[in-house]
Amino acid sequence: MLKKTIVFLFVISLFSCKNDVKKEYATISGKITNHKGNDGSLQKEKFKKIIKINEDGVFSDTIHLSDKGEIFYFSDGNEYTQVYLKNGYDLKLTLDTKEFDETVKYSGKGAPNNNYLAEKSLLKERLLTATLFDSDKENFKKGVDEIANKLNDKLANFKNLDADFIAEEKENLSKFKEGLLKEYAMVQAEKEKFNSFIGKPSPDFKNYENYNGGTTSLKDLRGKYLYVDVWATWCGPCKAEIPFLKKLEEEYKGKNITFLSISIDDGSGYKGRSKELAKKGWKAMIAKKQMKGVQLYADNGWKSTFVRGYKIDGIPRFIIIDPKGNVVDANTSRPSSPKTKELLNKLLK
């Protein structure tokens, strides 16, 4: 009887060992609500893997990794979220493209690390405001110190994170302040670059499709100051400014100023780069967000004459034009910045 028991236990141990063999790959699957039609991707640096996404938004794929975990960017259309993957992970992702970052949720093996990344991303977006970058260098440094402390607290208090992930994240956070100081210097240099526009005639645009019907040209809007917002529906920072822009519009209602939003949605992120789908998405977001002011659709996305004329290579971008069509500021502060109201009050006094 004892011999049979030993044999039985030996067989069970072999079976158990077989099940415990570490997978040499990670699995990522999930469901994307309001999927835009294109395949997704996992990418980092010089690596890119296309992820097949069905029309209903369901997807599943595997990726072979090195021994340590790696951070990738998972994209659906033009928006993306960070994903941390290790061999053996079986990660499930859900999101809604209409509120991309706010709806990212993970379950399955590896979920805690990834839910931490998603929450950290939202926290950084809330803390890294335009107001901070409008500060002088001393106050900017103080603000960065406060943000770094809050991010470190987030890491320290998050449950069930992998030990190697925590170590890597601590190293990343230690470089956080240095990276922001470099970005601050770049922002200040960018502002200086556009001073040559001041006082000169604005780059022009003609017959842009108007959300309310018909077309509008820049010359049609002369006679008032223009506060121009160049944006796109896929741009997270652009969407974050919409509530502040609406408040400005309400506060300056009846004043000698028009608030103009120009979308550069060009079909990117939609199946076949469809401009028709992009226009539908643009109109749907204007309706959903109850956006006011003059809403126009640029004729050729990033390649539009107006966009190129202002050397726009990143959005959101805000511009002020005077009633005669001359540039007041080619790279002005965002609606969320107190500096915007200060400038508008001076212009409209």
Secondary structure by P-SEA (a helix, b strand, c coil): caaaaaaaaaaaaaaaaaaaccccbbbbbbbbcccccbbbbcccccbbbbbbbccccccccccccccbbbbbbbbcccbbbbbbbccccbbbbbbbcccccccccccccaaaaaaaaaaaaaaaaaccccccccccaaaaaaaaaaaaaaaaaaaaacccccaaaaaaaaaaaaaaaaaaaaaaaaaaaaaaaacccccccccccccccccccbbbcccccccbbbbbbbbccccaaaaaaaaaaaaaaaaaccccbbbbbbbcccccccccccaaaaaaaaaaaaaaaccccbbbbbccccccaaaaaaccccccbbbbbccccccccccccccccaaaaaaaaaaac
